[in-house]
Amino acid sequence: MNRFLSIVVFLIFTVNAAAQKVFSVEYQNQADVKVFVVDYENQADLKVFKVKYQNQASKNEGRWFFTDFSNQADKKIYFVKYANQADLKIYFVKYENQAGWNNNSKMQLFY
């Protein structure tokens, strides 16, 4: 029984560690995180690379997979119109190796 419980706890933490599957919601009150897309890389808290496949999404390193349905996502995001409304400012990068955090204090938003 103890071994079974250890395995279950391990699996729960492993699944929760990959919180980079996101779904863009239609209304602000449905979102876990409000996001604003900035024009320049140095303005961003997080540099994001959009991956094509779900298994390419990183743990919390800026590689996002956009799901088709909200129940498939680890986090629901809402894109706001103004930077002062956002919990997180992001910049979409062209290459996977450019993804990552500029502001580590905001990392907890995606755990």
N, CA, C and O atoms as a Tinker XYZ file with bonds, in Angstrom:
   444  protein
     1  N      0.828000   -1.204000    0.000000    73     2
     2  CA     0.000000    0.000000    0.000000    64     1     3
     3  C      0.871000    1.267000    0.000000    63     2     4     5
     4  O      0.582000    2.235000   -0.704000    81     3
     5  N      1.932000    1.235000    0.799000    73     3     6
     6  CA     2.838000    2.371000    0.892000    64     5     7
     7  C      3.521000    2.642000   -0.451000    63     6     8     9
     8  O      3.697000    3.793000   -0.852000    81     7
     9  N      3.898000    1.577000   -1.127000    73     7    10
    10  CA     4.541000    1.697000   -2.433000    64     9    11
    11  C      3.565000    2.282000   -3.448000    63    10    12    13
    12  O      3.940000    3.137000   -4.250000    81    11
    13  N      2.337000    1.835000   -3.418000    73    11    14
    14  CA     1.304000    2.341000   -4.327000    64    13    15
    15  C      1.080000    3.839000   -4.114000    63    14    16    17
    16  O      0.978000    4.597000   -5.079000    81    15
    17  N      1.006000    4.259000   -2.872000    73    15    18
    18  CA     0.824000    5.674000   -2.546000    64    17    19
    19  C      2.001000    6.509000   -3.044000    63    18    20    21
    20  O      1.809000    7.618000   -3.542000    81    19
    21  N      3.206000    5.987000   -2.912000    73    19    22
    22  CA     4.393000    6.696000   -3.400000    64    21    23
    23  C      4.346000    6.879000   -4.910000    63    22    24    25
    24  O      4.706000    7.938000   -5.424000    81    23
    25  N      3.908000    5.859000   -5.612000    73    23    26
    26  CA     3.805000    5.936000   -7.078000    64    25    27
    27  C      2.757000    6.962000   -7.485000    63    26    28    29
    28  O      2.986000    7.747000   -8.406000    81    27
    29  N      1.627000    6.967000   -6.821000    73    27    30
    30  CA     0.556000    7.925000   -7.131000    64    29    31
    31  C      1.036000    9.357000   -6.897000    63    30    32    33
    32  O      0.794000   10.227000   -7.734000    81    31
    33  N      1.701000    9.614000   -5.793000    73    31    34
    34  CA     2.213000   10.955000   -5.491000    64    33    35
    35  C      3.235000   11.369000   -6.548000    63    34    36    37
    36  O      3.212000   12.509000   -7.014000    81    35
    37  N      4.121000   10.468000   -6.927000    73    35    38
    38  CA     5.112000   10.766000   -7.964000    64    37    39
    39  C      4.434000   11.138000   -9.279000    63    38    40    41
    40  O      4.827000   12.110000   -9.924000    81    39
    41  N      3.429000   10.381000   -9.679000    73    39    42
    42  CA     2.722000   10.667000  -10.932000    64    41    43
    43  C      1.992000   11.998000  -10.893000    63    42    44    45
    44  O      1.959000   12.715000  -11.894000    81    43
    45  N      1.419000   12.330000   -9.778000    73    43    46
    46  CA     0.724000   13.617000   -9.641000    64    45    47
    47  C      1.696000   14.765000   -9.828000    63    46    48    49
    48  O      1.394000   15.715000  -10.551000    81    47
    49  N      2.857000   14.697000   -9.192000    73    47    50
    50  CA     3.844000   15.767000   -9.323000    64    49    51
    51  C      4.440000   15.812000  -10.723000    63    50    52    53
    52  O      4.759000   16.892000  -11.221000    81    51
    53  N      4.593000   14.671000  -11.360000    73    51    54
    54  CA     5.130000   14.633000  -12.714000    64    53    55
    55  C      4.167000   15.266000  -13.695000    63    54    56    57
    56  O      4.590000   16.029000  -14.564000    81    55
    57  N      2.896000   14.971000  -13.582000    73    55    58
    58  CA     1.893000   15.539000  -14.475000    64    57    59
    59  C      1.769000   17.040000  -14.252000    63    58    60    61
    60  O      1.666000   17.790000  -15.222000    81    59
    61  N      1.774000   17.493000  -13.024000    73    59    62
    62  CA     1.635000   18.916000  -12.733000    64    61    63
    63  C      2.865000   19.735000  -13.106000    63    62    64    65
    64  O      2.778000   20.954000  -13.255000    81    63
    65  N      3.993000   19.081000  -13.254000    73    63    66
    66  CA     5.216000   19.807000  -13.583000    64    65    67
    67  C      5.186000   20.368000  -15.003000    63    66    68    69
    68  O      5.847000   21.368000  -15.282000    81    67
    69  N      4.438000   19.748000  -15.893000    73    67    70
    70  CA     4.394000   20.195000  -17.287000    64    69    71
    71  C      3.202000   21.112000  -17.513000    63    70    72    73
    72  O      2.263000   20.759000  -18.227000    81    71
    73  N      3.244000   22.270000  -16.913000    73    71    74
    74  CA     2.117000   23.199000  -16.978000    64    73    75
    75  C      2.259000   24.177000  -18.134000    63    74    76    77
    76  O      2.104000   25.383000  -17.947000    81    75
    77  N      2.546000   23.678000  -19.310000    73    75    78
    78  CA     2.724000   24.557000  -20.452000    64    77    79
    79  C      1.757000   24.255000  -21.583000    63    78    80    81
    80  O      1.942000   24.730000  -22.703000    81    79
    81  N      0.747000   23.482000  -21.304000    73    79    82
    82  CA    -0.345000   23.306000  -22.264000    64    81    83
    83  C     -1.362000   24.387000  -21.927000    63    82    84    85
    84  O     -1.917000   24.411000  -20.828000    81    83
    85  N     -1.598000   25.270000  -22.872000    73    83    86
    86  CA    -2.449000   26.423000  -22.594000    64    85    87
    87  C     -3.643000   26.463000  -23.539000    63    86    88    89
    88  O     -3.615000   25.919000  -24.643000    81    87
    89  N     -4.681000   27.123000  -23.068000    73    87    90
    90  CA    -5.885000   27.347000  -23.859000    64    89    91
    91  C     -6.244000   28.820000  -23.733000    63    90    92    93
    92  O     -6.291000   29.368000  -22.632000    81    91
    93  N     -6.492000   29.443000  -24.852000    73    91    94
    94  CA    -6.858000   30.859000  -24.864000    64    93    95
    95  C     -8.372000   30.987000  -24.722000    63    94    96    97
    96  O     -9.124000   30.572000  -25.603000    81    95
    97  N     -8.812000   31.567000  -23.601000    73    95    98
    98  CA   -10.244000   31.701000  -23.330000    64    97    99
    99  C    -10.795000   32.989000  -23.915000    63    98   100   101
   100  O    -10.052000   33.907000  -24.260000    81    99
   101  N    -12.107000   33.034000  -24.018000    73    99   102
   102  CA   -12.784000   34.169000  -24.646000    64   101   103
   103  C    -13.034000   35.324000  -23.677000    63   102   104   105
   104  O    -13.099000   36.485000  -24.079000    81   103
   105  N    -13.173000   34.986000  -22.401000    73   103   106
   106  CA   -13.520000   36.011000  -21.415000    64   105   107
   107  C    -12.496000   36.033000  -20.287000    63   106   108   109
   108  O    -11.982000   34.992000  -19.879000    81   107
   109  N    -12.210000   37.216000  -19.795000    73   107   110
   110  CA   -11.190000   37.432000  -18.772000    64   109   111
   111  C    -11.461000   36.643000  -17.493000    63   110   112   113
   112  O    -10.525000   36.136000  -16.875000    81   111
   113  N    -12.709000   36.532000  -17.092000    73   111   114
   114  CA   -13.025000   35.844000  -15.833000    64   113   115
   115  C    -12.852000   34.323000  -15.914000    63   114   116   117
   116  O    -12.934000   33.641000  -14.893000    81   115
   117  N    -12.617000   33.789000  -17.105000    73   115   118
   118  CA   -12.381000   32.356000  -17.268000    64   117   119
   119  C    -10.899000   32.001000  -17.154000    63   118   120   121
   120  O    -10.552000   30.823000  -17.072000    81   119
   121  N    -10.032000   32.994000  -17.147000    73   119   122
   122  CA    -8.592000   32.769000  -17.238000    64   121   123
   123  C     -7.925000   32.546000  -15.894000    63   122   124   125
   124  O     -8.336000   33.088000  -14.868000    81   123
   125  N     -6.885000   31.730000  -15.935000    73   123   126
   126  CA    -5.990000   31.579000  -14.780000    64   125   127
   127  C     -4.949000   32.690000  -14.791000    63   126   128   129
   128  O     -4.540000   33.183000  -13.739000    81   127
   129  N     -4.522000   33.080000  -15.998000    73   127   130
   130  CA    -3.478000   34.085000  -16.157000    64   129   131
   131  C     -3.864000   35.043000  -17.279000    63   130   132   133
   132  O     -4.265000   34.618000  -18.362000    81   131
   133  N     -3.736000   36.349000  -17.005000    73   131   134
   134  CA    -3.967000   37.368000  -18.031000    64   133   135
   135  C     -2.622000   37.712000  -18.666000    63   134   136   137
   136  O     -1.646000   37.987000  -17.969000    81   135
   137  N     -2.584000   37.693000  -20.000000    73   135   138
   138  CA    -1.332000   37.806000  -20.740000    64   137   139
   139  C     -1.390000   38.983000  -21.706000    63   138   140   141
   140  O     -2.419000   39.249000  -22.328000    81   139
   141  N     -0.261000   39.682000  -21.819000    73   139   142
   142  CA    -0.128000   40.760000  -22.802000    64   141   143
   143  C      1.096000   40.456000  -23.662000    63   142   144   145
   144  O      2.157000   40.112000  -23.142000    81   143
   145  N      0.942000   40.585000  -24.978000    73   143   146
   146  CA     2.044000   40.343000  -25.902000    64   145   147
   147  C      2.754000   41.667000  -26.169000    63   146   148   149
   148  O      2.155000   42.609000  -26.688000    81   147
   149  N      4.027000   41.729000  -25.812000    73   147   150
   150  CA     4.817000   42.955000  -25.990000    64   149   151
   151  C      5.479000   42.960000  -27.366000    63   150   152   153
   152  O      5.557000   41.935000  -28.044000    81   151
   153  N      5.951000   44.135000  -27.757000    73   151   154
   154  CA     6.562000   44.305000  -29.072000    64   153   155
   155  C      8.046000   43.931000  -29.107000    63   154   156   157
   156  O      8.584000   43.595000  -30.162000    81   155
   157  N      8.692000   43.994000  -27.957000    73   155   158
   158  CA    10.133000   43.768000  -27.919000    64   157   159
   159  C     10.482000   42.723000  -26.863000    63   158   160   161
   160  O      9.866000   42.659000  -25.799000    81   159
   161  N     11.467000   41.921000  -27.177000    73   159   162
   162  CA    11.893000   40.816000  -26.327000    64   161   163
   163  C     12.288000   41.262000  -24.920000    63   162   164   165
   164  O     11.990000   40.572000  -23.945000    81   163
   165  N     12.955000   42.404000  -24.809000    73   163   166
   166  CA    13.428000   42.849000  -23.492000    64   165   167
   167  C     12.312000   43.376000  -22.597000    63   166   168   169
   168  O     12.551000   43.615000  -21.414000    81   167
   169  N     11.115000   43.563000  -23.114000    73   167   170
   170  CA     9.968000   44.006000  -22.314000    64   169   171
   171  C      9.225000   42.834000  -21.680000    63   170   172   173
   172  O      8.387000   43.032000  -20.800000    81   171
   173  N      9.524000   41.632000  -22.118000    73   171   174
   174  CA     8.756000   40.447000  -21.721000    64   173   175
   175  C      9.239000   39.852000  -20.404000    63   174   176   177
   176  O     10.424000   39.889000  -20.073000    81   175
   177  N      8.272000   39.299000  -19.661000    73   175   178
   178  CA     8.597000   38.479000  -18.498000    64   177   179
   179  C      9.002000   37.077000  -18.963000    63   178   180   181
   180  O      9.866000   36.431000  -18.371000    81   179
   181  N      8.347000   36.627000  -20.046000    73   179   182
   182  CA     8.572000   35.292000  -20.580000    64   181   183
   183  C      8.637000   35.346000  -22.094000    63   182   184   185
   184  O      7.782000   35.950000  -22.743000    81   183
   185  N      9.661000   34.708000  -22.653000    73   183   186
   186  CA     9.760000   34.557000  -24.102000    64   185   187
   187  C      9.183000   33.180000  -24.440000    63   186   188   189
   188  O      9.641000   32.162000  -23.923000    81   187
   189  N      8.165000   33.163000  -25.318000    73   187   190
   190  CA     7.394000   31.954000  -25.602000    64   189   191
   191  C      7.659000   31.469000  -27.020000    63   190   192   193
   192  O      7.709000   32.247000  -27.973000    81   191
   193  N      7.825000   30.153000  -27.124000    73   191   194
   194  CA     7.901000   29.495000  -28.426000    64   193   195
   195  C      6.710000   28.554000  -28.533000    63   194   196   197
   196  O      6.491000   27.720000  -27.655000    81   195
   197  N      5.938000   28.688000  -29.612000    73   195   198
   198  CA     4.784000   27.815000  -29.822000    64   197   199
   199  C      5.238000   26.512000  -30.468000    63   198   200   201
   200  O      5.807000   26.512000  -31.560000    81   199
   201  N      4.981000   25.407000  -29.784000    73   199   202
   202  CA     5.348000   24.092000  -30.316000    64   201   203
   203  C      4.169000   23.487000  -31.066000    63   202   204   205
   204  O      3.018000   23.859000  -30.834000    81   203
   205  N      4.461000   22.550000  -31.967000    73   203   206
   206  CA     3.423000   21.941000  -32.806000    64   205   207
   207  C      2.729000   20.770000  -32.135000    63   206   208   209
   208  O      1.569000   20.476000  -32.422000    81   207
   209  N      3.452000   20.099000  -31.235000    73   207   210
   210  CA     2.924000   18.882000  -30.632000    64   209   211
   211  C      2.949000   18.987000  -29.107000    63   210   212   213
   212  O      3.838000   19.607000  -28.522000    81   211
   213  N      1.963000   18.373000  -28.491000    73   211   214
   214  CA     1.782000   18.435000  -27.046000    64   213   215
   215  C      2.996000   17.925000  -26.280000    63   214   216   217
   216  O      3.356000   18.489000  -25.247000    81   215
   217  N      3.627000   16.875000  -26.769000    73   215   218
   218  CA     4.765000   16.302000  -26.039000    64   217   219
   219  C      6.017000   17.175000  -26.111000    63   218   220   221
   220  O      7.001000   16.884000  -25.431000    81   219
   221  N      6.003000   18.238000  -26.919000    73   219   222
   222  CA     7.132000   19.152000  -27.003000    64   221   223
   223  C      7.042000   20.288000  -25.979000    63   222   224   225
   224  O      8.004000   21.031000  -25.785000    81   223
   225  N      5.904000   20.415000  -25.336000    73   223   226
   226  CA     5.708000   21.482000  -24.345000    64   225   227
   227  C      6.622000   21.237000  -23.156000    63   226   228   229
   228  O      6.726000   20.116000  -22.659000    81   227
   229  N      7.277000   22.286000  -22.709000    73   227   230
   230  CA     8.250000   22.149000  -21.627000    64   229   231
   231  C      7.583000   22.262000  -20.265000    63   230   232   233
   232  O      6.399000   22.580000  -20.160000    81   231
   233  N      8.354000   21.999000  -19.239000    73   231   234
   234  CA     7.831000   22.072000  -17.875000    64   233   235
   235  C      7.445000   23.497000  -17.518000    63   234   236   237
   236  O      6.280000   23.761000  -17.221000    81   235
   237  N      8.373000   24.398000  -17.541000    73   235   238
   238  CA     8.067000   25.805000  -17.272000    64   237   239
   239  C      9.183000   26.655000  -17.874000    63   238   240   241
   240  O      9.782000   27.503000  -17.212000    81   239
   241  N      9.434000   26.394000  -19.144000    73   239   242
   242  CA    10.565000   27.029000  -19.810000    64   241   243
   243  C     10.157000   27.843000  -21.028000    63   242   244   245
   244  O     11.017000   28.280000  -21.792000    81   243
   245  N      8.858000   28.055000  -21.223000    73   243   246
   246  CA     8.414000   28.921000  -22.297000    64   245   247
   247  C      8.040000   28.238000  -23.597000    63   246   248   249
   248  O      7.787000   28.920000  -24.590000    81   247
   249  N      7.997000   26.922000  -23.624000    73   247   250
   250  CA     7.514000   26.223000  -24.816000    64   249   251
   251  C      6.061000   25.854000  -24.582000    63   250   252   253
   252  O      5.751000   24.981000  -23.771000    81   251
   253  N      5.167000   26.531000  -25.306000    73   251   254
   254  CA     3.727000   26.367000  -25.103000    64   253   255
   255  C      3.092000   25.584000  -26.231000    63   254   256   257
   256  O      3.443000   25.736000  -27.402000    81   255
   257  N      2.140000   24.738000  -25.845000    73   255   258
   258  CA     1.280000   24.054000  -26.793000    64   257   259
   259  C     -0.138000   24.564000  -26.561000    63   258   260   261
   260  O     -0.664000   24.468000  -25.452000    81   259
   261  N     -0.752000   25.106000  -27.605000    73   259   262
   262  CA    -2.122000   25.612000  -27.493000    64   261   263
   263  C     -3.095000   24.478000  -27.786000    63   262   264   265
   264  O     -3.105000   23.927000  -28.886000    81   263
   265  N     -3.912000   24.134000  -26.795000    73   263   266
   266  CA    -4.868000   23.041000  -26.936000    64   265   267
   267  C     -6.134000   23.515000  -27.639000    63   266   268   269
   268  O     -6.410000   24.713000  -27.706000    81   267
   269  N     -6.888000   22.573000  -28.155000    73   267   270
   270  CA    -8.145000   22.878000  -28.832000    64   269   271
   271  C     -9.306000   23.029000  -27.845000    63   270   272   273
   272  O    -10.302000   23.689000  -28.141000    81   271
   273  N     -9.168000   22.421000  -26.690000    73   271   274
   274  CA   -10.240000   22.439000  -25.694000    64   273   275
   275  C     -9.686000   22.829000  -24.327000    63   274   276   277
   276  O     -8.556000   22.482000  -23.984000    81   275
   277  N    -10.481000   23.543000  -23.558000    73   275   278
   278  CA   -10.017000   24.054000  -22.265000    64   277   279
   279  C     -9.702000   22.948000  -21.263000    63   278   280   281
   280  O     -8.815000   23.108000  -20.424000    81   279
   281  N    -10.418000   21.833000  -21.343000    73   279   282
   282  CA   -10.168000   20.762000  -20.375000    64   281   283
   283  C     -8.860000   20.014000  -20.641000    63   282   284   285
   284  O     -8.427000   19.220000  -19.805000    81   283
   285  N     -8.225000   20.254000  -21.789000    73   283   286
   286  CA    -6.936000   19.635000  -22.092000    64   285   287
   287  C     -5.762000   20.477000  -21.578000    63   286   288   289
   288  O     -4.628000   20.001000  -21.515000    81   287
   289  N     -6.043000   21.711000  -21.217000    73   287   290
   290  CA    -4.977000   22.653000  -20.863000    64   289   291
   291  C     -4.637000   22.598000  -19.383000    63   290   292   293
   292  O     -5.478000   22.291000  -18.538000    81   291
   293  N     -3.374000   22.905000  -19.094000    73   291   294
   294  CA    -2.939000   23.057000  -17.707000    64   293   295
   295  C     -3.258000   24.457000  -17.203000    63   294   296   297
   296  O     -3.552000   24.653000  -16.024000    81   295
   297  N     -3.195000   25.432000  -18.112000    73   295   298
   298  CA    -3.505000   26.823000  -17.752000    64   297   299
   299  C     -4.377000   27.442000  -18.828000    63   298   300   301
   300  O     -4.180000   27.215000  -20.021000    81   299
   301  N     -5.351000   28.230000  -18.378000    73   299   302
   302  CA    -6.191000   28.999000  -19.305000    64   301   303
   303  C     -5.704000   30.438000  -19.276000    63   302   304   305
   304  O     -5.545000   31.035000  -18.211000    81   303
   305  N     -5.470000   30.984000  -20.463000    73   303   306
   306  CA    -4.948000   32.347000  -20.540000    64   305   307
   307  C     -5.929000   33.240000  -21.299000    63   306   308   309
   308  O     -6.719000   32.778000  -22.123000    81   307
   309  N     -5.851000   34.516000  -20.993000    73   307   310
   310  CA    -6.655000   35.526000  -21.679000    64   309   311
   311  C     -5.713000   36.628000  -22.137000    63   310   312   313
   312  O     -4.937000   37.158000  -21.341000    81   311
   313  N     -5.779000   36.972000  -23.413000    73   311   314
   314  CA    -4.940000   38.029000  -23.956000    64   313   315
   315  C     -5.623000   39.375000  -23.733000    63   314   316   317
   316  O     -6.696000   39.629000  -24.280000    81   315
   317  N     -5.002000   40.236000  -22.929000    73   315   318
   318  CA    -5.556000   41.558000  -22.618000    64   317   319
   319  C     -5.056000   42.576000  -23.636000    63   318   320   321
   320  O     -4.079000   42.336000  -24.344000    81   319
   321  N     -5.744000   43.722000  -23.700000    73   319   322
   322  CA    -5.409000   44.762000  -24.670000    64   321   323
   323  C     -4.303000   45.694000  -24.199000    63   322   324   325
   324  O     -3.592000   46.286000  -25.011000    81   323
   325  N     -4.159000   45.823000  -22.877000    73   323   326
   326  CA    -3.199000   46.779000  -22.332000    64   325   327
   327  C     -2.263000   46.082000  -21.339000    63   326   328   329
   328  O     -2.671000   45.185000  -20.602000    81   327
   329  N     -1.011000   46.514000  -21.338000    73   327   330
   330  CA     0.019000   45.895000  -20.499000    64   329   331
   331  C     -0.301000   45.974000  -19.013000    63   330   332   333
   332  O      0.021000   45.052000  -18.263000    81   331
   333  N     -0.933000   47.067000  -18.576000    73   331   334
   334  CA    -1.209000   47.217000  -17.144000    64   333   335
   335  C     -2.322000   46.289000  -16.651000    63   334   336   337
   336  O     -2.545000   46.190000  -15.444000    81   335
   337  N     -3.018000   45.614000  -17.553000    73   335   338
   338  CA    -4.057000   44.652000  -17.169000    64   337   339
   339  C     -3.497000   43.242000  -17.000000    63   338   340   341
   340  O     -4.186000   42.359000  -16.489000    81   339
   341  N     -2.267000   43.030000  -17.421000    73   339   342
   342  CA    -1.697000   41.684000  -17.504000    64   341   343
   343  C     -1.031000   41.222000  -16.222000    63   342   344   345
   344  O     -0.451000   42.008000  -15.473000    81   343
   345  N     -1.132000   39.917000  -15.994000    73   343   346
   346  CA    -0.349000   39.274000  -14.945000    64   345   347
   347  C      1.048000   38.953000  -15.472000    63   346   348   349
   348  O      2.018000   38.903000  -14.716000    81   347
   349  N      1.129000   38.737000  -16.782000    73   347   350
   350  CA     2.362000   38.290000  -17.413000    64   349   351
   351  C      2.500000   38.926000  -18.790000    63   350   352   353
   352  O      1.545000   38.974000  -19.564000    81   351
   353  N      3.703000   39.413000  -19.083000    73   351   354
   354  CA     3.995000   39.959000  -20.412000    64   353   355
   355  C      4.850000   38.938000  -21.154000    63   354   356   357
   356  O      5.859000   38.459000  -20.637000    81   355
   357  N      4.424000   38.611000  -22.385000    73   355   358
   358  CA     5.152000   37.613000  -23.159000    64   357   359
   359  C      5.581000   38.177000  -24.503000    63   358   360   361
   360  O      5.047000   39.175000  -24.986000    81   359
   361  N      6.553000   37.512000  -25.082000    73   359   362
   362  CA     7.030000   37.831000  -26.422000    64   361   363
   363  C      7.191000   36.502000  -27.149000    63   362   364   365
   364  O      7.847000   35.596000  -26.635000    81   363
   365  N      6.600000   36.369000  -28.342000    73   363   366
   366  CA     6.717000   35.141000  -29.112000    64   365   367
   367  C      8.018000   35.161000  -29.911000    63   366   368   369
   368  O      8.261000   36.069000  -30.706000    81   367
   369  N      8.851000   34.139000  -29.685000    73   367   370
   370  CA    10.136000   34.042000  -30.365000    64   369   371
   371  C     10.033000   33.085000  -31.552000    63   370   372   373
   372  O      9.112000   32.272000  -31.634000    81   371
   373  N     10.993000   33.197000  -32.468000    73   371   374
   374  CA    10.978000   32.389000  -33.690000    64   373   375
   375  C     11.630000   31.030000  -33.505000    63   374   376   377
   376  O     11.307000   30.080000  -34.219000    81   375
   377  N     12.544000   30.933000  -32.553000    73   375   378
   378  CA    13.312000   29.703000  -32.380000    64   377   379
   379  C     13.159000   29.168000  -30.960000    63   378   380   381
   380  O     13.094000   29.925000  -29.992000    81   379
   381  N     13.103000   27.854000  -30.868000    73   379   382
   382  CA    12.863000   27.181000  -29.593000    64   381   383
   383  C     13.914000   27.515000  -28.536000    63   382   384   385
   384  O     13.583000   27.656000  -27.359000    81   383
   385  N     15.182000   27.641000  -28.946000    73   383   386
   386  CA    16.232000   27.895000  -27.969000    64   385   387
   387  C     16.210000   29.315000  -27.412000    63   386   388   389
   388  O     16.964000   29.620000  -26.488000    81   387
   389  N     15.361000   30.190000  -27.953000    73   387   390
   390  CA    15.235000   31.551000  -27.427000    64   389   391
   391  C     14.223000   31.640000  -26.288000    63   390   392   393
   392  O     14.196000   32.635000  -25.563000    81   391
   393  N     13.400000   30.622000  -26.125000    73   391   394
   394  CA    12.346000   30.636000  -25.103000    64   393   395
   395  C     12.945000   30.607000  -23.705000    63   394   396   397
   396  O     13.985000   29.989000  -23.473000    81   395
   397  N     12.273000   31.287000  -22.773000    73   395   398
   398  CA    12.708000   31.262000  -21.380000    64   397   399
   399  C     12.261000   32.493000  -20.624000    63   398   400   401
   400  O     11.660000   33.409000  -21.185000    81   399
   401  N     12.564000   32.494000  -19.352000    73   399   402
   402  CA    12.124000   33.551000  -18.447000    64   401   403
   403  C     13.124000   34.702000  -18.405000    63   402   404   405
   404  O     14.332000   34.489000  -18.294000    81   403
   405  N     12.606000   35.914000  -18.494000    73   403   406
   406  CA    13.390000   37.118000  -18.219000    64   405   407
   407  C     13.172000   37.563000  -16.784000    63   406   408   409
   408  O     14.062000   38.146000  -16.164000    81   407
   409  N     11.977000   37.283000  -16.255000    73   407   410
   410  CA    11.593000   37.708000  -14.912000    64   409   411
   411  C     11.171000   36.472000  -14.114000    63   410   412   413
   412  O     10.018000   36.045000  -14.187000    81   411
   413  N     12.097000   35.907000  -13.364000    73   411   414
   414  CA    11.830000   34.673000  -12.631000    64   413   415
   415  C     10.784000   34.819000  -11.535000    63   414   416   417
   416  O     10.247000   33.813000  -11.072000    81   415
   417  N     10.482000   36.025000  -11.110000    73   415   418
   418  CA     9.485000   36.217000  -10.053000    64   417   419
   419  C      8.068000   35.880000  -10.527000    63   418   420   421
   420  O      7.164000   35.726000   -9.706000    81   419
   421  N      7.871000   35.765000  -11.820000    73   419   422
   422  CA     6.540000   35.448000  -12.365000    64   421   423
   423  C      6.384000   33.962000  -12.674000    63   422   424   425
   424  O      5.324000   33.542000  -13.139000    81   423
   425  N      7.411000   33.164000  -12.428000    73   423   426
   426  CA     7.375000   31.737000  -12.755000    64   425   427
   427  C      6.244000   30.987000  -12.069000    63   426   428   429
   428  O      5.718000   30.018000  -12.618000    81   427
   429  N      5.866000   31.426000  -10.875000    73   427   430
   430  CA     4.836000   30.723000  -10.112000    64   429   431
   431  C      3.475000   30.763000  -10.814000    63   430   432   433
   432  O      2.600000   29.963000  -10.484000    81   431
   433  N      3.279000   31.652000  -11.753000    73   431   434
   434  CA     2.009000   31.712000  -12.482000    64   433   435
   435  C      1.744000   30.464000  -13.300000    63   434   436   437
   436  O      0.594000   30.174000  -13.631000    81   435
   437  N      2.790000   29.720000  -13.630000    73   435   438
   438  CA     2.613000   28.530000  -14.453000    64   437   439
   439  C      2.981000   27.238000  -13.740000    63   438   440   441
   440  O      3.337000   26.252000  -14.385000    81   439
   441  N      2.897000   27.237000  -12.414000    73   439   442
   442  CA     3.055000   25.979000  -11.663000    64   441   443
   443  C      1.728000   25.519000  -11.185000    63   442   444
   444  O      1.633000   24.480000  -10.532000    81   443
